[in-house]
Amino acid sequence: MGVSIGLGAFLGIQMDAYFEKDLLFTIIFSLLAVFAALYQIIKEVTRLNK
C-alpha cells in the first residue's frame, strides 16, 4: 500500500515538474493511488472472508 501511494506521489511530482503545474498532478495521482490501494485491500479482505 505504501509503495503504491509513494509511486503515485512520485509520478505526480514528476508530471508537475514537466508540465509546470503546482501540485495538480501530485494530488491527482496520490488520490488515485490511495483509492487503488484501498480497492485492493477491500478485494483481498472480501476474498479471505469467503
N, CA, C and O atoms as CSV, one atom per row, in Angstrom:
chain,resi,resn,atom,element,x,y,z
A,1,MET,N,N,0.831,-1.184,0.000
A,1,MET,CA,C,0.000,0.000,0.000
A,1,MET,C,C,0.880,1.254,0.000
A,1,MET,O,O,0.661,2.176,-0.785
A,2,GLY,N,N,1.861,1.275,0.874
A,2,GLY,CA,C,2.730,2.439,0.954
A,2,GLY,C,C,3.544,2.659,-0.306
A,2,GLY,O,O,3.803,3.794,-0.707
A,3,VAL,N,N,3.943,1.559,-0.924
A,3,VAL,CA,C,4.742,1.666,-2.150
A,3,VAL,C,C,3.906,2.265,-3.276
A,3,VAL,O,O,4.385,3.124,-4.016
A,4,SER,N,N,2.662,1.817,-3.407
A,4,SER,CA,C,1.826,2.338,-4.493
A,4,SER,C,C,1.487,3.813,-4.275
A,4,SER,O,O,1.431,4.582,-5.234
A,5,ILE,N,N,1.261,4.208,-3.032
A,5,ILE,CA,C,0.983,5.619,-2.753
A,5,ILE,C,C,2.234,6.459,-3.002
A,5,ILE,O,O,2.153,7.547,-3.571
A,6,GLY,N,N,3.374,5.956,-2.578
A,6,GLY,CA,C,4.631,6.661,-2.833
A,6,GLY,C,C,4.924,6.784,-4.316
A,6,GLY,O,O,5.391,7.824,-4.780
A,7,LEU,N,N,4.651,5.727,-5.055
A,7,LEU,CA,C,4.857,5.757,-6.503
A,7,LEU,C,C,3.909,6.759,-7.167
A,7,LEU,O,O,4.307,7.489,-8.075
A,8,GLY,N,N,2.651,6.789,-6.709
A,8,GLY,CA,C,1.702,7.759,-7.247
A,8,GLY,C,C,2.124,9.191,-6.969
A,8,GLY,O,O,2.018,10.054,-7.840
A,9,ALA,N,N,2.605,9.447,-5.753
A,9,ALA,CA,C,3.079,10.789,-5.406
A,9,ALA,C,C,4.310,11.156,-6.225
A,9,ALA,O,O,4.424,12.280,-6.715
A,10,PHE,N,N,5.230,10.206,-6.374
A,10,PHE,CA,C,6.440,10.462,-7.168
A,10,PHE,C,C,6.079,10.778,-8.617
A,10,PHE,O,O,6.615,11.717,-9.205
A,11,LEU,N,N,5.173,9.992,-9.185
A,11,LEU,CA,C,4.751,10.230,-10.562
A,11,LEU,C,C,4.084,11.595,-10.692
A,11,LEU,O,O,4.312,12.313,-11.665
A,12,GLY,N,N,3.260,11.948,-9.710
A,12,GLY,CA,C,2.617,13.262,-9.728
A,12,GLY,C,C,3.611,14.401,-9.646
A,12,GLY,O,O,3.468,15.403,-10.347
A,13,ILE,N,N,4.619,14.258,-8.796
A,13,ILE,CA,C,5.648,15.297,-8.670
A,13,ILE,C,C,6.404,15.451,-9.982
A,13,ILE,O,O,6.678,16.569,-10.419
A,14,GLN,N,N,6.741,14.331,-10.609
A,14,GLN,CA,C,7.456,14.388,-11.885
A,14,GLN,C,C,6.605,15.050,-12.968
A,14,GLN,O,O,7.112,15.839,-13.765
A,15,MET,N,N,5.321,14.727,-12.992
A,15,MET,CA,C,4.444,15.329,-14.014
A,15,MET,C,C,4.217,16.815,-13.734
A,15,MET,O,O,4.116,17.614,-14.666
A,16,ASP,N,N,4.135,17.189,-12.446
A,16,ASP,CA,C,4.016,18.608,-12.109
A,16,ASP,C,C,5.241,19.380,-12.587
A,16,ASP,O,O,5.117,20.489,-13.105
A,17,ALA,N,N,6.407,18.798,-12.415
A,17,ALA,CA,C,7.631,19.465,-12.859
A,17,ALA,C,C,7.668,19.561,-14.380
A,17,ALA,O,O,8.080,20.584,-14.927
A,18,TYR,N,N,7.243,18.511,-15.061
A,18,TYR,CA,C,7.284,18.501,-16.527
A,18,TYR,C,C,6.300,19.506,-17.122
A,18,TYR,O,O,6.643,20.252,-18.039
A,19,PHE,N,N,5.066,19.521,-16.591
A,19,PHE,CA,C,4.036,20.411,-17.131
A,19,PHE,C,C,3.977,21.760,-16.419
A,19,PHE,O,O,3.124,22.590,-16.732
A,20,GLU,N,N,4.884,21.981,-15.459
A,20,GLU,CA,C,4.978,23.239,-14.711
A,20,GLU,C,C,3.664,23.605,-14.032
A,20,GLU,O,O,3.208,24.746,-14.110
A,21,LYS,N,N,3.063,22.627,-13.366
A,21,LYS,CA,C,1.846,22.845,-12.582
A,21,LYS,C,C,2.209,22.829,-11.111
A,21,LYS,O,O,3.251,22.294,-10.731
A,22,ASP,N,N,1.359,23.410,-10.284
A,22,ASP,CA,C,1.639,23.489,-8.848
A,22,ASP,C,C,0.766,22.488,-8.092
A,22,ASP,O,O,-0.363,22.805,-7.717
A,23,LEU,N,N,1.283,21.295,-7.871
A,23,LEU,CA,C,0.669,20.220,-7.084
A,23,LEU,C,C,-0.580,19.592,-7.708
A,23,LEU,O,O,-1.213,18.748,-7.075
A,24,LEU,N,N,-0.944,19.973,-8.907
A,24,LEU,CA,C,-2.143,19.410,-9.529
A,24,LEU,C,C,-2.009,17.907,-9.729
A,24,LEU,O,O,-2.844,17.141,-9.248
A,25,PHE,N,N,-0.985,17.487,-10.423
A,25,PHE,CA,C,-0.811,16.066,-10.706
A,25,PHE,C,C,-0.414,15.275,-9.467
A,25,PHE,O,O,-0.747,14.096,-9.349
A,26,THR,N,N,0.296,15.918,-8.544
A,26,THR,CA,C,0.663,15.238,-7.302
A,26,THR,C,C,-0.580,14.834,-6.529
A,26,THR,O,O,-0.671,13.709,-6.038
A,27,ILE,N,N,-1.525,15.737,-6.420
A,27,ILE,CA,C,-2.771,15.442,-5.705
A,27,ILE,C,C,-3.575,14.377,-6.446
A,27,ILE,O,O,-4.083,13.438,-5.833
A,28,ILE,N,N,-3.689,14.525,-7.754
A,28,ILE,CA,C,-4.480,13.573,-8.545
A,28,ILE,C,C,-3.904,12.167,-8.452
A,28,ILE,O,O,-4.635,11.221,-8.158
A,29,PHE,N,N,-2.613,12.014,-8.698
A,29,PHE,CA,C,-2.009,10.684,-8.697
A,29,PHE,C,C,-1.919,10.096,-7.293
A,29,PHE,O,O,-2.017,8.880,-7.128
A,30,SER,N,N,-1.734,10.937,-6.284
A,30,SER,CA,C,-1.726,10.437,-4.905
A,30,SER,C,C,-3.094,9.891,-4.525
A,30,SER,O,O,-3.190,8.816,-3.933
A,31,LEU,N,N,-4.146,10.618,-4.856
A,31,LEU,CA,C,-5.501,10.148,-4.546
A,31,LEU,C,C,-5.847,8.883,-5.325
A,31,LEU,O,O,-6.457,7.964,-4.778
A,32,LEU,N,N,-5.465,8.834,-6.584
A,32,LEU,CA,C,-5.700,7.623,-7.369
A,32,LEU,C,C,-4.983,6.421,-6.770
A,32,LEU,O,O,-5.529,5.319,-6.734
A,33,ALA,N,N,-3.769,6.636,-6.304
A,33,ALA,CA,C,-3.003,5.547,-5.687
A,33,ALA,C,C,-3.646,5.098,-4.379
A,33,ALA,O,O,-3.681,3.902,-4.090
A,34,VAL,N,N,-4.156,6.039,-3.584
A,34,VAL,CA,C,-4.835,5.691,-2.333
A,34,VAL,C,C,-6.079,4.873,-2.633
A,34,VAL,O,O,-6.308,3.839,-2.005
A,35,PHE,N,N,-6.881,5.321,-3.581
A,35,PHE,CA,C,-8.103,4.583,-3.931
A,35,PHE,C,C,-7.783,3.201,-4.487
A,35,PHE,O,O,-8.483,2.237,-4.180
A,36,ALA,N,N,-6.748,3.092,-5.290
A,36,ALA,CA,C,-6.351,1.792,-5.837
A,36,ALA,C,C,-5.881,0.864,-4.719
A,36,ALA,O,O,-6.204,-0.324,-4.724
A,37,ALA,N,N,-5.130,1.392,-3.774
A,37,ALA,CA,C,-4.652,0.572,-2.652
A,37,ALA,C,C,-5.822,0.124,-1.774
A,37,ALA,O,O,-5.876,-1.032,-1.354
A,38,LEU,N,N,-6.748,1.026,-1.500
A,38,LEU,CA,C,-7.924,0.654,-0.704
A,38,LEU,C,C,-8.773,-0.384,-1.423
A,38,LEU,O,O,-9.295,-1.305,-0.796
A,39,TYR,N,N,-8.910,-0.241,-2.723
A,39,TYR,CA,C,-9.662,-1.222,-3.501
A,39,TYR,C,C,-9.022,-2.602,-3.394
A,39,TYR,O,O,-9.716,-3.604,-3.220
A,40,GLN,N,N,-7.705,-2.648,-3.499
A,40,GLN,CA,C,-7.006,-3.932,-3.395
A,40,GLN,C,C,-7.176,-4.544,-2.006
A,40,GLN,O,O,-7.346,-5.757,-1.883
A,41,ILE,N,N,-7.132,-3.726,-0.973
A,41,ILE,CA,C,-7.311,-4.226,0.397
A,41,ILE,C,C,-8.722,-4.761,0.592
A,41,ILE,O,O,-8.898,-5.846,1.148
A,42,ILE,N,N,-9.721,-4.023,0.148
A,42,ILE,CA,C,-11.108,-4.461,0.282
A,42,ILE,C,C,-11.340,-5.742,-0.505
A,42,ILE,O,O,-12.014,-6.654,-0.026
A,43,LYS,N,N,-10.792,-5.815,-1.693
A,43,LYS,CA,C,-10.920,-7.007,-2.536
A,43,LYS,C,C,-10.294,-8.217,-1.841
A,43,LYS,O,O,-10.881,-9.299,-1.849
A,44,GLU,N,N,-9.126,-8.055,-1.247
A,44,GLU,CA,C,-8.437,-9.138,-0.572
A,44,GLU,C,C,-9.182,-9.572,0.690
A,44,GLU,O,O,-9.283,-10.768,0.964
A,45,VAL,N,N,-9.695,-8.633,1.447
A,45,VAL,CA,C,-10.436,-8.962,2.679
A,45,VAL,C,C,-11.720,-9.715,2.342
A,45,VAL,O,O,-12.057,-10.687,3.019
A,46,THR,N,N,-12.428,-9.291,1.327
A,46,THR,CA,C,-13.657,-9.995,0.967
A,46,THR,C,C,-13.336,-11.386,0.436
A,46,THR,O,O,-14.107,-12.320,0.654
A,47,ARG,N,N,-12.217,-11.539,-0.254
A,47,ARG,CA,C,-11.819,-12.864,-0.721
A,47,ARG,C,C,-11.469,-13.767,0.445
A,47,ARG,O,O,-11.794,-14.954,0.423
A,48,LEU,N,N,-10.816,-13.235,1.457
A,48,LEU,CA,C,-10.441,-14.037,2.616
A,48,LEU,C,C,-11.639,-14.419,3.483
A,48,LEU,O,O,-11.607,-15.438,4.173
A,49,ASN,N,N,-12.689,-13.610,3.450
A,49,ASN,CA,C,-13.876,-13.878,4.261
A,49,ASN,C,C,-14.794,-14.927,3.651
A,49,ASN,O,O,-15.735,-15.369,4.310
A,50,LYS,N,N,-14.551,-15.329,2.434
A,50,LYS,CA,C,-15.415,-16.316,1.787
A,50,LYS,C,C,-15.103,-17.708,2.252
A,50,LYS,O,O,-15.738,-18.664,1.806
